[in-house]
Amino acid sequence: MITDAVYYHYLSALLEGKKAECVKIIANLLEKNEDVKEIYTKLFQKSMYRIGYLWEHNRASVANEHRATKITESLLNLVYPKILDVEKSSKKVIITCIDKEFHELGARMVSDYFELMGWNSVFLGANTPQNEILNIIKEEKPDLVGISNNFYINVARLLKLLEKIKEEFPIQKVIVGGQALNGNSNISLNKFKGVTFIHDLDELEDYIRKHS
Ligand code: B12
């Protein structure tokens, strides 16, 4: 369990750019066998949302946010050996962000989580052109494609990509996540067969258990 004390200690180290301190906190949690999902959601996600809030209210600079992102990326790599140990099944997922979508930490966490649950994950990261996504689906023939969209301006690109995927691979199962669609009731994915919206890692865990 991540206590408030650990969270606030971590958040202040992250905001002040104290990378070594952040590494110590995570290494200590890993030594105590802390759950990876807890570290991802209660430290990485929660602190980045907080930094986004501070940035939006001019209480954190763009440089503060960039530094925190880079530190978080390196901490994801620190956790990764724990994921490597997991025996993998034959299930395969491709996780990608759409074209012009530069937010990739959430997608990376989702990709890692699939691996932790025994899937093979092909992680493409930020800003992947539509054609490249279609090509790699053809090449890899994944059981599932996961698409991340955080910036609302990119929703039109997401819908276009879903149309294309359904046109070329009608039975392809797809999951979509990210803050652009969170709570945005005007945008419906219902018209796309086999496309499911997933809010967070808890919902993702249920989905993976049902489809493994
Ligand atoms: C870091 C950051 C950036 C970095 C990203 C760097 C990187 N390597 O990722 C940079 C500097 C590039 C950036 C740029 C911008 N950003 Co920014 N950014 C953030 C910030 C502070 C943190 C993002 C993050 O890592 N969150 C933590 C992760 C773990 O959370 P998550 O992405 O939501 O992922 C979880 C779920 O959503 C879900 N999920 C996500 N993807 C997927 C995919 C699948 C398949 C599934 C199942 C689930 C899933 O599961 C994850 C785990 O629970 C957020 C604040 C926030 N609230 O998140 C703003 C934020 C996302 N950014 C915002 C904005 C406005 C911008 C810019 C327009 C700023 C500007 N004027 O230039 C640009 C747009 C760039 C673009 N075209 O994409 C807004 C977006 C508002 C909106 N919804 O449209 C936010 C919310 C800030 C704010 N409060 O206004 N940003």
Residues whose N, C-alpha, C, O or C-beta is under 5 A from the ligand:
A	BS01	B12	F44 Q45 M48 Y49 I51 G52 Y53 E56 T69 K100 E101 F102 H103 E104 L105 G106 A107 M109 V110 G146 I147 S148 N149 N150 F151 Y152 I153 I175 V176 G177 G178 Q179 A180 I198 H199 D200 L201
